[in-house]
């Protein structure tokens, strides 16, 4: 599992690759949180297109980053979800708090 964090003028894009489970989510969470606290972006985009497997830790990752971005007056967008991951996010009600997009927009 890896995450590539790219910085833009008012946004951060995180490309997540590999399997997203409890252990890997905690590592990714730390990197994202550090970037958000340092840069205070208006938008955080989480790109899941490289994720082959995701358990409920993916939902927790999104919810936690939503809370962090809300604290800095920003928003979260997620993209690149597989059909199964999209179903999991919808069942969790994620689309009520973050924007779900088909393609990355920075």
Buried (B, 14 or more C-beta within 10 A) or exposed (E): BEBEBEEEEEBBBBBBBBBBBEEBBEEBBEBBEEBBEEBBBBBBBBBBEBBEBBBEBBBBBBBBBBEBBEEEEBBBBBBBBBEEBBEBBEEBEBEEBBBBBEEBEB
